[in-house]
Amino acid sequence: MNVHASDNQHVQQAWMNAKPKHAEARTAAQEVASQARKNEITAPAEATGPEGSKGVLRLLQEGHFSGVADVRLRINFHDELQQAAAQNAAKAFEGAVPGLLDDLAAKAGTLGEEYDLSAQDKELAESFADEIQLLLEGDKASQTPLSTTLESINATFSSFLEKLGGAFAGVPVVEEPAPDEQELAELQEDSDAPSPDDQTAEQLAATLSEEGGDALEEGLEQSAEGTTFKTALQDLSDWFSESLGTLQSDATAAQQLPPLSEPRGNGAAYSKFLDIYKNLSSGVETGATPVDDASTQLNAEV
């Protein structure tokens, strides 16, 4: 018996038995890779239906997807994402407005004390706050865009400033009290002073000059105070505009999607979907509506 031939036969038989196992393992690996690519490209099954859509939106906002799936889902749910971001931004903005109104009331109160506006500044600030709250409630019910709400708030604030200016212009002049008996006696003692008819030309000129100087000085003081008040109003306006802009920026930034993830394989598909997504996003920024075109292109790429 040939021992070597027998050994070779056993080795060959073992190899033949092992080949199917290697083939099965390779096929299984290919199926896993293929399924991974499908999972990366296609939307998850729970995306169908309103509840599924909400779940996908939440996962997108939390950055749970990556690669082609991330880009494609942002395209598929672009309108829903934009609407959700706008609603969330408006909600965040609405929650921050009361703090702004409190700060405004404090600043208006300081302005009123400085320029002797009595309780008018407080009443105007409270009235302004009530108007803004009604405005926010109405815009929330009608789902008004945040940009439109901001325009309305600015218009209401301009009216508030005009009313403050009117309160300053209408501040009553403090009337001198009626003279008492002692003052009347003092005036009687001064009755011996020469009347204008008895004064010489030099004395009359000196009196007129003194009175004119007092009037001019009083006018200059009133003019300077008015200018200072206008400056204070402008400062208040600048502060309010800046604070309002900061609230808008903070509310909007808080609702932005996470940055796009890097491609994980499928670089060509990722690039194609990324181009579609960029065109879609740029269309929204410029006011265009390329959603239908993007959807058509997306379906063509699949």
Backbone as CSV, one residue per row, in Angstrom:
resi,resn,N_x,N_y,N_z,CA_x,CA_y,CA_z,C_x,C_y,C_z
1,MET,0.857,-1.200,0.000,0.000,0.000,0.000,0.878,1.229,0.000
2,ASN,0.491,2.171,-0.839,1.267,3.417,-0.967,0.777,4.404,0.089
3,VAL,1.641,4.593,1.095,1.253,5.479,2.213,1.124,6.912,1.760
4,HIS,2.041,7.372,0.929,1.999,8.767,0.455,0.747,9.023,-0.360
5,ALA,0.374,8.095,-1.196,-0.830,8.278,-2.017,-2.060,8.363,-1.145
6,SER,-2.061,7.520,-0.089,-3.198,7.550,0.827,-3.285,8.880,1.553
7,ASP,-2.144,9.409,1.995,-2.134,10.706,2.687,-2.609,11.812,1.772
8,ASN,-2.146,11.801,0.527,-2.556,12.849,-0.425,-4.051,12.792,-0.674
9,GLN,-4.555,11.564,-0.728,-5.983,11.411,-0.963,-6.791,11.997,0.190
10,HIS,-6.316,11.757,1.423,-7.022,12.312,2.595,-6.962,13.837,2.623
11,VAL,-5.816,14.396,2.284,-5.665,15.859,2.265,-6.578,16.467,1.222
12,GLN,-6.606,15.836,0.029,-7.455,16.357,-1.047,-8.922,16.305,-0.649
13,GLN,-9.302,15.195,0.014,-10.690,15.065,0.440,-11.051,16.126,1.486
14,ALA,-10.107,16.382,2.393,-10.345,17.411,3.416,-10.481,18.788,2.790
15,TRP,-9.673,19.061,1.803,-9.741,20.360,1.111,-11.067,20.531,0.382
16,MET,-11.527,19.451,-0.263,-12.797,19.512,-0.983,-13.945,19.751,-0.007
17,ASN,-13.831,19.161,1.168,-14.880,19.366,2.169,-14.866,20.784,2.731
18,ALA,-13.680,21.409,2.765,-13.557,22.755,3.346,-13.988,23.843,2.386
19,LYS,-13.904,23.608,1.067,-14.226,24.645,0.080,-15.653,25.172,0.216
20,PRO,-16.640,24.289,0.366,-18.000,24.841,0.524,-18.136,25.745,1.740
21,LYS,-17.438,25.417,2.823,-17.526,26.255,4.023,-16.935,27.632,3.767
22,HIS,-15.794,27.684,3.052,-15.206,28.980,2.713,-16.144,29.770,1.807
23,ALA,-16.756,29.081,0.859,-17.679,29.757,-0.059,-18.882,30.303,0.692
24,GLU,-19.394,29.492,1.641,-20.537,29.956,2.428,-20.167,31.173,3.274
25,ALA,-18.985,31.171,3.858,-18.544,32.305,4.676,-18.392,33.556,3.828
26,ARG,-17.822,33.392,2.627,-17.640,34.543,1.743,-18.991,35.105,1.303
27,THR,-19.919,34.209,0.993,-21.262,34.648,0.591,-21.965,35.374,1.738
28,ALA,-21.816,34.847,2.937,-22.436,35.492,4.102,-21.860,36.877,4.334
29,ALA,-20.540,37.010,4.175,-19.903,38.321,4.350,-20.397,39.306,3.310
30,GLN,-20.557,38.825,2.072,-21.060,39.696,1.011,-22.488,40.143,1.302
31,GLU,-23.297,39.230,1.831,-24.676,39.588,2.157,-24.727,40.627,3.274
32,VAL,-23.856,40.465,4.266,-23.801,41.439,5.365,-23.399,42.807,4.847
33,ALA,-22.379,42.835,3.970,-21.934,44.111,3.407,-23.019,44.741,2.560
34,SER,-23.715,43.889,1.784,-24.793,44.404,0.941,-25.916,44.977,1.785
35,GLN,-26.254,44.276,2.861,-27.314,44.762,3.740,-26.911,46.056,4.424
36,ALA,-25.630,46.171,4.783,-25.141,47.403,5.406,-25.272,48.577,4.459
37,ARG,-24.948,48.309,3.169,-25.085,49.390,2.185,-26.542,49.787,2.022
38,LYS,-27.441,48.788,2.048,-28.863,49.099,1.926,-29.342,49.914,3.120
39,ASN,-28.877,49.527,4.299,-29.271,50.266,5.501,-28.760,51.688,5.469
40,GLU,-27.605,51.902,4.847,-27.020,53.237,4.784,-27.764,54.117,3.804
41,ILE,-28.283,53.489,2.719,-28.903,54.279,1.655,-30.389,54.462,1.885
42,THR,-31.084,53.436,2.345,-32.531,53.501,2.451,-32.953,54.026,3.807
43,ALA,-34.176,54.584,3.844,-34.726,55.084,5.100,-35.135,53.923,5.979
44,PRO,-35.092,54.085,7.287,-35.512,53.009,8.177,-36.990,52.713,8.022
45,ALA,-37.394,51.494,8.377,-38.772,51.071,8.167,-39.747,51.920,8.957
46,GLU,-39.326,52.393,10.138,-40.246,53.166,10.974,-40.517,54.553,10.429
47,ALA,-39.927,54.913,9.265,-40.137,56.239,8.703,-41.508,56.389,8.091
48,THR,-42.214,55.276,7.837,-43.517,55.356,7.206,-44.556,55.743,8.240
49,GLY,-45.499,56.621,7.829,-46.555,57.051,8.722,-46.153,58.255,9.542
50,PRO,-47.153,58.999,10.079,-46.865,60.217,10.860,-45.979,59.966,12.064
51,GLU,-46.280,58.894,12.826,-45.481,58.624,14.019,-44.057,58.249,13.648
52,GLY,-43.927,57.460,12.569,-42.589,57.098,12.117,-41.808,58.299,11.654
53,SER,-42.484,59.221,10.976,-41.811,60.437,10.512,-41.294,61.253,11.686
54,LYS,-42.111,61.351,12.734,-41.667,62.091,13.916,-40.427,61.445,14.525
55,GLY,-40.423,60.108,14.527,-39.265,59.420,15.076,-38.010,59.671,14.269
56,VAL,-38.148,59.667,12.938,-36.993,59.923,12.080,-36.506,61.355,12.259
57,LEU,-37.435,62.304,12.347,-37.045,63.702,12.548,-36.256,63.853,13.845
58,ARG,-36.740,63.209,14.880,-36.038,63.298,16.170,-34.640,62.697,16.068
59,LEU,-34.532,61.556,15.401,-33.223,60.918,15.257,-32.283,61.765,14.404
60,LEU,-32.831,62.398,13.372,-32.006,63.290,12.550,-31.510,64.474,13.370
61,GLN,-32.404,65.046,14.157,-32.026,66.199,14.975,-30.992,65.831,16.030
62,GLU,-30.989,64.569,16.437,-30.024,64.116,17.445,-28.759,63.550,16.823
63,GLY,-28.710,63.491,15.471,-27.495,63.053,14.788,-27.240,61.564,14.836
64,HIS,-28.310,60.742,14.755,-28.136,59.290,14.851,-27.783,58.629,13.517
65,PHE,-27.955,59.337,12.397,-27.671,58.746,11.095,-26.314,59.213,10.591
66,SER,-25.774,58.457,9.652,-24.464,58.804,9.106,-24.402,58.418,7.639
67,GLY,-23.412,58.984,6.954,-23.179,58.633,5.565,-24.328,59.012,4.657
68,VAL,-24.598,58.142,3.682,-25.638,58.404,2.691,-27.005,58.518,3.351
69,ALA,-27.275,57.691,4.362,-28.574,57.740,5.033,-28.835,59.115,5.632
70,ASP,-27.828,59.727,6.213,-27.960,61.053,6.816,-28.387,62.077,5.769
71,VAL,-27.674,62.088,4.635,-27.963,63.080,3.593,-29.322,62.821,2.967
72,ARG,-29.587,61.553,2.645,-30.824,61.249,1.940,-32.050,61.519,2.808
73,LEU,-31.976,61.178,4.082,-33.109,61.439,4.962,-33.345,62.937,5.129
74,ARG,-32.294,63.717,5.124,-32.469,65.176,5.195,-33.176,65.693,3.949
75,ILE,-32.938,65.039,2.820,-33.619,65.432,1.582,-35.080,64.990,1.637
76,ASN,-35.310,63.730,2.012,-36.670,63.194,2.038,-37.572,63.953,3.007
77,PHE,-37.009,64.376,4.124,-37.796,65.045,5.166,-37.452,66.532,5.264
78,HIS,-37.057,67.103,4.134,-36.600,68.504,4.156,-37.704,69.448,4.626
79,ASP,-38.891,69.321,4.056,-39.994,70.219,4.434,-40.357,70.052,5.906
80,GLU,-40.427,68.807,6.349,-40.776,68.559,7.749,-39.716,69.112,8.697
81,LEU,-38.450,68.974,8.308,-37.365,69.504,9.137,-37.426,71.022,9.219
82,GLN,-37.703,71.671,8.084,-37.802,73.126,8.076,-38.964,73.599,8.945
83,GLN,-40.092,72.920,8.841,-41.261,73.302,9.630,-41.014,73.089,11.120
84,ALA,-40.418,71.960,11.459,-40.134,71.676,12.868,-39.144,72.678,13.443
85,ALA,-38.122,73.023,12.655,-37.130,73.992,13.128,-37.770,75.351,13.365
86,ALA,-38.661,75.774,12.452,-39.327,77.069,12.598,-40.221,77.087,13.836
87,GLN,-40.960,76.005,14.054,-41.847,75.936,15.217,-41.052,75.921,16.521
88,ASN,-39.981,75.159,16.539,-39.164,75.090,17.756,-38.475,76.419,18.044
89,ALA,-38.022,77.099,16.977,-37.377,78.399,17.157,-38.372,79.418,17.705
90,ALA,-39.599,79.406,17.156,-40.628,80.330,17.638,-40.973,80.050,19.098
91,LYS,-41.018,78.768,19.458,-41.322,78.399,20.844,-40.217,78.860,21.785
92,ALA,-38.965,78.649,21.374,-37.837,79.086,22.205,-37.808,80.602,22.327
93,PHE,-38.114,81.302,21.239,-38.135,82.762,21.252,-39.231,83.267,22.183
94,GLU,-40.401,82.663,22.087,-41.524,83.075,22.930,-41.185,82.914,24.407
95,GLY,-40.461,81.853,24.745,-40.096,81.631,26.135,-39.082,82.626,26.662
96,ALA,-38.301,83.241,25.755,-37.264,84.183,26.185,-37.756,85.626,26.223
97,VAL,-38.897,85.907,25.600,-39.388,87.288,25.510,-39.722,87.896,26.874
98,PRO,-40.365,87.169,27.812,-40.678,87.797,29.108,-39.470,88.407,29.805
99,GLY,-38.324,87.753,29.724,-37.117,88.324,30.328,-36.725,89.634,29.676
100,LEU,-36.888,89.706,28.353,-36.585,90.948,27.638,-37.539,92.059,28.059
101,LEU,-38.809,91.734,28.214,-39.793,92.740,28.616,-39.524,93.237,30.036
102,ASP,-39.089,92.351,30.914,-38.745,92.775,32.280,-37.565,93.750,32.260
103,ASP,-36.570,93.444,31.450,-35.410,94.344,31.341,-35.825,95.695,30.769
104,LEU,-36.732,95.666,29.795,-37.201,96.917,29.198,-37.955,97.758,30.222
105,ALA,-38.796,97.125,31.020,-39.545,97.854,32.044,-38.594,98.512,33.042
106,ALA,-37.526,97.808,33.403,-36.550,98.370,34.344,-35.843,99.575,33.734
107,LYS,-35.458,99.467,32.474,-34.772,100.581,31.814,-35.710,101.766,31.619
108,ALA,-36.968,101.488,31.274,-37.939,102.571,31.122,-38.191,103.256,32.461
109,GLY,-38.212,102.477,33.545,-38.386,103.066,34.866,-37.241,103.983,35.236
110,THR,-36.018,103.569,34.925,-34.848,104.421,35.185,-34.928,105.700,34.374
111,LEU,-35.360,105.573,33.124,-35.497,106.747,32.257,-36.551,107.697,32.808
112,GLY,-37.657,107.125,33.291,-38.716,107.958,33.836,-38.284,108.713,35.076
113,GLU,-37.526,108.060,35.939,-37.035,108.734,37.141,-36.054,109.845,36.789
114,GLU,-35.216,109.591,35.805,-34.199,110.577,35.444,-34.811,111.826,34.825
115,TYR,-35.894,111.633,34.063,-36.493,112.775,33.362,-37.865,113.135,33.919
116,ASP,-38.161,112.668,35.123,-39.366,113.080,35.834,-40.625,112.807,35.016
117,LEU,-40.746,111.569,34.531,-41.939,111.191,33.774,-43.015,110.596,34.673
118,SER,-42.785,110.647,35.973,-43.750,110.150,36.942,-44.070,108.688,36.654
119,ALA,-45.361,108.332,36.659,-45.750,106.929,36.458,-46.028,106.608,34.999
120,GLN,-45.838,107.589,34.112,-46.175,107.361,32.704,-45.308,106.277,32.080
121,ASP,-44.023,106.270,32.435,-43.120,105.283,31.842,-43.540,103.868,32.227
122,LYS,-43.965,103.685,33.482,-44.387,102.361,33.943,-45.641,101.913,33.210
123,GLU,-46.596,102.825,33.059,-47.830,102.493,32.356,-47.552,102.134,30.899
124,LEU,-46.671,102.891,30.264,-46.344,102.623,28.864,-45.637,101.280,28.713
125,ALA,-44.729,100.968,29.635,-44.007,99.694,29.574,-44.959,98.519,29.783
126,GLU,-45.892,98.656,30.717,-46.860,97.587,30.955,-47.775,97.409,29.750
127,SER,-48.194,98.518,29.154,-49.038,98.447,27.965,-48.301,97.776,26.811
128,PHE,-47.015,98.107,26.656,-46.204,97.501,25.599,-46.078,95.994,25.823
129,ALA,-45.833,95.583,27.062,-45.703,94.155,27.376,-46.997,93.405,27.068
130,ASP,-48.141,94.016,27.400,-49.431,93.383,27.109,-49.628,93.223,25.604
131,GLU,-49.263,94.244,24.843,-49.401,94.169,23.387,-48.531,93.061,22.805
132,ILE,-47.320,92.935,23.318,-46.409,91.910,22.803,-46.927,90.515,23.128
133,GLN,-47.456,90.322,24.332,-47.984,89.011,24.701,-49.163,88.627,23.811
134,LEU,-50.060,89.573,23.549,-51.181,89.310,22.644,-50.686,88.999,21.240
135,LEU,-49.654,89.721,20.826,-49.074,89.495,19.503,-48.498,88.084,19.392
136,LEU,-47.763,87.661,20.410,-47.155,86.330,20.388,-48.214,85.233,20.390
137,GLU,-49.253,85.420,21.177,-50.318,84.417,21.230,-51.028,84.305,19.883
138,GLY,-51.303,85.453,19.254,-51.959,85.425,17.950,-51.091,84.800,16.875
139,ASP,-49.806,85.144,16.867,-48.897,84.586,15.864,-48.686,83.093,16.081
140,LYS,-48.705,82.659,17.337,-48.555,81.230,17.617,-49.763,80.461,17.103
141,ALA,-50.955,81.014,17.310,-52.167,80.339,16.857,-52.229,80.250,15.334
142,SER,-51.748,81.288,14.665,-51.784,81.317,13.197,-50.504,80.798,12.565
143,GLN,-49.550,80.325,13.405,-48.264,79.797,12.924,-47.551,80.815,12.023
144,THR,-47.529,82.044,12.490,-46.855,83.111,11.748,-45.344,82.908,11.801
145,PRO,-44.641,83.110,10.686,-43.173,82.974,10.696,-42.539,83.919,11.707
146,LEU,-41.434,83.481,12.273,-40.755,84.279,13.292,-40.312,85.625,12.734
147,SER,-39.905,85.660,11.472,-39.467,86.923,10.872,-40.598,87.944,10.854
148,THR,-41.818,87.489,10.576,-42.974,88.394,10.578,-43.283,88.870,11.995
149,THR,-43.168,87.977,12.960,-43.388,88.353,14.357,-42.393,89.418,14.796
150,LEU,-41.148,89.277,14.385,-40.121,90.260,14.741,-40.450,91.622,14.145
151,GLU,-40.940,91.652,12.922,-41.325,92.925,12.307,-42.442,93.592,13.106
152,SER,-43.406,92.810,13.546,-44.515,93.360,14.334,-44.029,93.880,15.684
153,ILE,-43.103,93.157,16.305,-42.561,93.602,17.592,-41.813,94.915,17.424
154,ASN,-41.022,95.028,16.376,-40.280,96.269,16.133,-41.223,97.441,15.887
155,ALA,-42.312,97.199,15.148,-43.283,98.264,14.896,-43.955,98.699,16.200
156,THR,-44.290,97.737,17.047,-44.903,98.057,18.336,-43.935,98.816,19.230
157,PHE,-42.665,98.448,19.173,-41.660,99.135,19.985,-41.465,100.573,19.503
158,SER,-41.518,100.804,18.199,-41.405,102.169,17.669,-42.540,103.037,18.203
159,SER,-43.738,102.461,18.261,-44.877,103.190,18.827,-44.653,103.485,20.310
160,PHE,-44.056,102.539,21.014,-43.739,102.728,22.435,-42.764,103.887,22.625
161,LEU,-41.743,103.968,21.770,-40.777,105.065,21.863,-41.443,106.411,21.586
162,GLU,-42.336,106.437,20.612,-43.045,107.686,20.306,-43.881,108.143,21.501
163,LYS,-44.503,107.202,22.171,-45.310,107.553,23.345,-44.427,108.054,24.483
164,LEU,-43.249,107.457,24.629,-42.317,107.953,25.644,-41.887,109.380,25.326
165,GLY,-41.599,109.627,24.049,-41.230,110.980,23.638,-42.348,111.967,23.877
166,GLY,-43.588,111.531,23.618,-44.730,112.403,23.881,-44.908,112.682,25.356
167,ALA,-44.637,111.670,26.188,-44.734,111.875,27.637,-43.708,112.894,28.102
168,PHE,-42.514,112.846,27.523,-41.477,113.810,27.895,-41.858,115.218,27.444
169,ALA,-42.373,115.340,26.230,-42.749,116.662,25.711,-43.932,117.242,26.465
170,GLY,-44.778,116.373,27.021,-45.970,116.855,27.708,-45.840,116.923,29.204
171,VAL,-44.621,116.828,29.719,-44.433,116.936,31.167,-44.882,118.318,31.623
172,PRO,-45.860,118.395,32.529,-46.351,119.716,32.939,-45.281,120.516,33.667
173,VAL,-45.274,121.831,33.391,-44.331,122.725,34.053,-44.807,122.964,35.484
174,VAL,-43.905,122.893,36.422,-44.257,123.096,37.826,-44.646,124.556,38.032
175,GLU,-45.903,124.782,38.486,-46.389,126.143,38.680,-45.901,126.678,40.028
176,GLU,-45.599,127.969,40.022,-45.182,128.609,41.265,-46.381,128.729,42.196
177,PRO,-46.219,128.458,43.490,-47.351,128.583,44.418,-47.762,130.042,44.589
178,ALA,-49.030,130.235,44.956,-49.533,131.597,45.159,-48.800,132.244,46.332
179,PRO,-48.488,133.538,46.240,-47.736,134.209,47.311,-48.552,134.273,48.596
180,ASP,-47.875,134.049,49.719,-48.555,134.148,51.005,-48.462,135.589,51.507
181,GLU,-48.940,135.867,52.727,-48.986,137.226,53.267,-47.595,137.822,53.409
182,GLN,-46.634,137.012,53.827,-45.284,137.531,54.006,-44.698,137.971,52.666
183,GLU,-44.940,137.162,51.641,-44.422,137.533,50.326,-45.108,138.794,49.815
184,LEU,-46.420,138.924,50.114,-47.124,140.134,49.701,-46.538,141.355,50.396
185,ALA,-46.186,141.225,51.692,-45.585,142.341,52.424,-44.249,142.713,51.816
186,GLU,-43.476,141.707,51.435,-42.183,141.997,50.826,-42.354,142.702,49.485
187,LEU,-43.382,142.280,48.744,-43.642,142.948,47.468,-44.062,144.398,47.693
188,GLN,-44.826,144.629,48.793,-45.255,145.990,49.099,-44.063,146.867,49.434
189,GLU,-43.085,146.295,50.148,-41.893,147.062,50.485,-41.107,147.432,49.235
190,ASP,-41.166,146.549,48.265,-40.425,146.813,47.029,-41.179,147.744,46.090
191,SER,-42.369,148.171,46.534,-43.154,149.040,45.643,-42.511,150.397,45.469
192,ASP,-41.585,150.736,46.379,-40.890,152.012,46.256,-39.850,151.990,45.146
193,ALA,-39.570,150.790,44.611,-38.583,150.711,43.530,-39.103,151.459,42.328
194,PRO,-38.227,152.096,41.581,-38.664,152.896,40.438,-39.330,152.038,39.380
195,SER,-40.443,152.540,38.830,-41.133,151.847,37.747,-40.344,152.029,36.462
196,PRO,-40.638,151.207,35.443,-39.922,151.358,34.174,-40.023,152.756,33.605
197,ASP,-41.184,153.431,33.869,-41.322,154.787,33.333,-40.365,155.746,34.014
198,ASP,-40.052,155.462,35.322,-39.174,156.351,36.074,-37.702,156.014,35.890
199,GLN,-37.405,154.811,35.300,-36.018,154.413,35.142,-35.365,155.175,34.000
200,THR,-34.080,155.371,34.166,-33.325,155.998,33.089,-33.134,154.988,31.971
201,ALA,-32.689,155.425,30.852,-32.461,154.550,29.702,-31.430,153.484,30.021
202,GLU,-30.386,153.885,30.796,-29.345,152.922,31.131,-29.884,151.834,32.048
203,GLN,-30.708,152.254,33.051,-31.273,151.278,33.971,-32.218,150.308,33.253
204,LEU,-33.035,150.845,32.346,-33.975,150.018,31.602,-33.239,149.013,30.719
205,ALA,-32.166,149.450,30.079,-31.384,148.566,29.216,-30.753,147.447,30.032
206,ALA,-30.267,147.792,31.240,-29.646,146.781,32.085,-30.670,145.747,32.534
207,THR,-31.888,146.218,32.878,-32.948,145.300,33.305,-33.341,144.353,32.185
208,LEU,-33.542,144.913,30.971,-33.917,144.086,29.822,-32.825,143.076,29.485
209,SER,-31.584,143.499,29.610,-30.466,142.604,29.312,-30.433,141.435,30.289
210,GLU,-30.683,141.746,31.567,-30.672,140.692,32.578,-31.809,139.707,32.352
211,GLU,-33.015,140.239,32.047,-34.164,139.357,31.799,-33.951,138.515,30.545
212,GLY,-33.389,139.128,29.507,-33.134,138.389,28.271,-32.113,137.287,28.477
213,GLY,-31.109,137.584,29.298,-30.094,136.561,29.568,-30.674,135.373,30.311
214,ASP,-31.558,135.668,31.277,-32.196,134.575,32.013,-33.051,133.707,31.087
215,ALA,-33.806,134.342,30.193,-34.653,133.598,29.257,-33.815,132.743,28.315
216,LEU,-32.714,133.312,27.834,-31.843,132.570,26.928,-31.228,131.368,27.631
217,GLU,-30.797,131.568,28.876,-30.190,130.469,29.628,-31.196,129.354,29.881
218,GLU,-32.442,129.749,30.203,-33.487,128.749,30.431,-33.783,127.975,29.156
219,GLY,-33.823,128.678,28.024,-34.074,128.006,26.746,-32.975,127.026,26.399
220,LEU,-31.734,127.423,26.660,-30.611,126.529,26.375,-30.669,125.285,27.247
221,GLU,-31.050,125.451,28.520,-31.155,124.305,29.418,-32.228,123.338,28.935
222,GLN,-33.393,123.877,28.520,-34.465,123.025,28.022,-34.048,122.310,26.749
223,SER,-33.360,123.010,25.861,-32.895,122.405,24.615,-31.895,121.290,24.885
224,ALA,-30.974,121.532,25.808,-29.974,120.515,26.142,-30.632,119.289,26.759
225,GLU,-31.631,119.499,27.604,-32.327,118.376,28.228,-33.075,117.556,27.183
226,GLY,-33.698,118.257,26.214,-34.396,117.553,25.145,-33.450,116.717,24.308
227,THR,-32.289,117.273,24.010,-31.293,116.526,23.231,-30.815,115.302,23.996
228,THR,-30.593,115.466,25.287,-30.153,114.340,26.112,-31.214,113.256,26.169
229,PHE,-32.487,113.651,26.238,-33.569,112.671,26.283,-33.651,111.903,24.970
230,LYS,-33.484,112.603,23.851,-33.496,111.922,22.554,-32.353,110.914,22.461
231,THR,-31.210,111.291,22.995,-30.072,110.368,23.006,-30.380,109.141,23.854
232,ALA,-31.051,109.369,24.987,-31.419,108.251,25.862,-32.406,107.318,25.164
233,LEU,-33.354,107.898,24.420,-34.300,107.077,23.663,-33.587,106.261,22.591
234,GLN,-32.620,106.888,21.926,-31.868,106.176,20.890,-31.069,105.030,21.505
235,ASP,-30.487,105.277,22.661,-29.745,104.216,23.353,-30.674,103.059,23.719
236,LEU,-31.881,103.406,24.168,-32.859,102.375,24.517,-33.259,101.578,23.280
237,SER,-33.435,102.289,22.169,-33.795,101.627,20.914,-32.692,100.688,20.442
238,ASP,-31.446,101.140,20.521,-30.312,100.302,20.102,-30.212,99.052,20.974
239,TRP,-30.391,99.244,22.270,-30.321,98.097,23.185,-31.415,97.086,22.870
240,PHE,-32.629,97.567,22.627,-33.744,96.657,22.368,-33.528,95.893,21.064
241,SER,-33.087,96.591,20.024,-32.853,95.932,18.731,-31.780,94.855,18.855
242,GLU,-30.712,95.180,19.561,-29.625,94.208,19.736,-30.094,93.006,20.558
243,SER,-30.840,93.264,21.622,-31.328,92.173,22.468,-32.305,91.287,21.708
244,LEU,-33.164,91.911,20.910,-34.132,91.148,20.124,-33.419,90.280,19.093
245,GLY,-32.396,90.839,18.458,-31.621,90.069,17.490,-30.899,88.899,18.131
246,THR,-30.403,89.100,19.346,-29.719,88.018,20.057,-30.685,86.893,20.395
247,LEU,-31.895,87.246,20.824,-32.900,86.224,21.120,-33.230,85.418,19.875
248,GLN,-33.364,86.108,18.743,-33.668,85.414,17.494,-32.537,84.462,17.104
249,SER,-31.308,84.943,17.192,-30.156,84.116,16.815,-30.039,82.892,17.719
250,ASP,-30.214,83.102,19.023,-30.106,81.985,19.965,-31.201,80.951,19.720
251,ALA,-32.422,81.430,19.471,-33.536,80.508,19.250,-33.350,79.718,17.965
252,THR,-32.855,80.377,16.924,-32.661,79.701,15.638,-31.487,78.735,15.689
253,ALA,-30.386,79.162,16.294,-29.188,78.317,16.347,-29.441,77.048,17.148
254,ALA,-30.281,77.143,18.157,-30.545,75.978,19.006,-31.293,74.883,18.260
255,GLN,-31.923,75.223,17.125,-32.714,74.245,16.389,-32.017,73.743,15.129
256,GLN,-30.767,74.111,14.925,-30.038,73.667,13.739,-29.719,72.178,13.831
257,LEU,-29.699,71.519,12.669,-29.317,70.111,12.628,-27.825,69.961,12.894
258,PRO,-27.406,68.806,13.390,-25.964,68.575,13.554,-25.265,68.636,12.201
259,PRO,-23.957,68.879,12.168,-23.228,68.901,10.892,-23.371,67.564,10.174
260,LEU,-23.321,67.607,8.852,-23.398,66.381,8.065,-22.236,65.451,8.405
261,SER,-22.533,64.171,8.464,-21.490,63.189,8.754,-20.657,62.925,7.508
262,GLU,-19.509,62.313,7.716,-18.619,61.962,6.611,-19.132,60.702,5.919
263,PRO,-18.826,60.535,4.626,-19.267,59.322,3.916,-18.602,58.076,4.483
264,ARG,-19.365,56.990,4.514,-18.831,55.704,4.979,-18.952,54.719,3.821
265,GLY,-17.925,54.719,2.964,-18.046,53.951,1.737,-19.018,54.665,0.818
266,ASN,-19.388,54.079,-0.265,-20.373,54.667,-1.180,-20.094,56.139,-1.424
267,GLY,-18.837,56.479,-1.652,-18.472,57.878,-1.835,-19.165,58.526,-3.003
268,ALA,-19.360,57.779,-4.098,-20.013,58.342,-5.280,-21.469,58.672,-4.980
269,ALA,-22.176,57.744,-4.321,-23.578,57.989,-3.975,-23.695,59.148,-2.998
270,TYR,-22.795,59.207,-2.040,-22.806,60.291,-1.057,-22.654,61.643,-1.747
271,SER,-21.735,61.728,-2.697,-21.492,62.988,-3.406,-22.724,63.424,-4.188
272,LYS,-23.396,62.461,-4.832,-24.596,62.800,-5.607,-25.699,63.334,-4.700
273,PHE,-25.934,62.632,-3.591,-26.970,63.084,-2.668,-26.593,64.414,-2.019
274,LEU,-25.315,64.604,-1.776,-24.867,65.849,-1.158,-25.123,67.032,-2.087
275,ASP,-24.903,66.846,-3.392,-25.187,67.914,-4.356,-26.671,68.263,-4.350
276,ILE,-27.513,67.244,-4.301,-28.960,67.487,-4.253,-29.328,68.260,-2.988
277,TYR,-28.755,67.852,-1.877,-29.068,68.496,-0.594,-28.612,69.953,-0.581
278,LYS,-27.433,70.217,-1.123,-26.931,71.595,-1.171,-27.827,72.468,-2.039
279,ASN,-28.256,71.940,-3.186,-29.154,72.704,-4.056,-30.478,72.977,-3.360
280,LEU,-30.955,71.994,-2.633,-32.217,72.151,-1.912,-32.092,73.211,-0.825
281,SER,-31.000,73.170,-0.077,-30.787,74.136,1.004,-30.583,75.539,0.471
282,SER,-29.839,75.677,-0.621,-29.616,77.006,-1.195,-30.903,77.575,-1.746
283,GLY,-31.785,76.719,-2.238,-33.076,77.195,-2.729,-33.920,77.763,-1.625
284,VAL,-33.866,77.144,-0.443,-34.627,77.660,0.704,-34.089,79.001,1.138
285,GLU,-32.756,79.159,1.145,-32.147,80.409,1.589,-32.482,81.563,0.657
286,THR,-32.619,81.271,-0.650,-32.899,82.334,-1.612,-34.379,82.539,-1.841
287,GLY,-35.206,81.725,-1.178,-36.644,81.880,-1.316,-37.242,81.043,-2.419
288,ALA,-36.442,80.233,-3.147,-36.955,79.385,-4.206,-37.586,78.136,-3.595
289,THR,-38.235,77.343,-4.451,-38.879,76.122,-3.971,-38.513,74.959,-4.877
290,PRO,-37.275,74.471,-4.801,-36.836,73.404,-5.693,-37.098,72.014,-5.135
291,VAL,-38.099,71.869,-4.275,-38.316,70.585,-3.618,-38.725,69.519,-4.619
292,ASP,-39.639,69.855,-5.540,-40.098,68.866,-6.511,-38.967,68.413,-7.413
293,ASP,-38.161,69.365,-7.889,-37.033,69.013,-8.744,-36.049,68.125,-8.003
294,ALA,-35.792,68.448,-6.737,-34.853,67.651,-5.954,-35.384,66.241,-5.737
295,SER,-36.694,66.121,-5.512,-37.274,64.799,-5.315,-37.176,63.965,-6.580
296,THR,-37.427,64.602,-7.725,-37.311,63.893,-8.993,-35.894,63.408,-9.220
297,GLN,-34.930,64.284,-8.949,-33.533,63.915,-9.122,-33.138,62.816,-8.149
298,LEU,-33.659,62.884,-6.933,-33.341,61.876,-5.927,-33.841,60.511,-6.366
299,ASN,-35.070,60.456,-6.886,-35.620,59.185,-7.337,-34.846,58.637,-8.524
300,ALA,-34.339,59.538,-9.358,-33.570,59.102,-10.515,-32.240,58.505,-10.106
301,GLU,-31.704,58.965,-8.951,-30.406,58.472,-8.512,-30.512,57.097,-7.864
302,VAL,-31.727,56.747,-7.394,-31.882,55.494,-6.653,-31.827,54.292,-7.601
